[in-house]
Amino acid sequence: MSAPYDSRMVNVLSRLRDPRRLLAILILGVTGGVILALLVARGELGGSDARAYWAGVRIWITGADPFHPEGAFLPYVYAPWSIPLFLPWAALPWSVAWFLWRGLSVLLFAWTVAWAYQRRPLATALLVLFLVMPIAVTLDTGNLQMFLVLAVFGAQFVGPKLGGALWALAATLKWFPAFLIVFLPPRARMWGVAYAAIGVLLAVATLPQTLVQIETAVNFPRPVRWDYLLLLWAGVPWLWRHPVADRLDDRRQLTMLVADARARTAAGWGRVRRDRARAWTDARHGLQSWLRAFFGADPRAP
């Protein structure tokens, strides 16, 4: 038996002796089993949202209205210019298209869980447990939310141009992912805003259809949107790698972090009370500097 193999086995066994890691494995195992059981129980009833995308493209090709489809299909409720993006996938038979859609979403989400688990096992397991309902619902219906969250998750591992494009695509297809821009590197935020502007121009170019789409999306009756909680998962790469996460794991460090925030707040209000005009001037300059750094206008920004 080789020495590298021995060292790997020692590492594995040492990790299995860690009660926090064992608890994380147990939580992930039970959570994964629950999700799998729900998907199996639903069977062929699943995929209602993915089927709406698939049917919407086919209805659009015939010249009919995908926002008010006839039959048992749900309406297409995303930007009109995005319909051709689904064309290659919608050309497949439904059984094949649904298999690829769900399979790819499960594999990509499992990869993100594996990445997060390697860095913070118990925190990852607890977050997956908290999100078990939106994960199960999204995988069952095939809602686009999963891919948009994974796009923003992946945007934090690529260059600024591609990262910005991934965020912009998510933010222009659904509005709520726009708030996830805070998790991107500064230059990616700048590129993301530029790409999002293109999406706005496309929406204006298809304004009559866009107005119909907005009306359909707003007025379409929906159950409680558990899937929106899944947006929290997009922040995992930022938080798991951020120095503040180490402080959150340590009660003493967390206490110091809270005390520092209180001291900064008290000092800020003290300056306002002493010289309000100077305080607001400093605040305006500080905001300008923060915006430049936030969007990567600072040459030192990544």
Summary of the structure (lengths in Angstrom):
residues: 302
radius of gyration: 23.3
end to end distance: 44.9
largest distance: 74.1
contacts: 882
relative contact order: 0.10
helix: 81%
strand: 0%
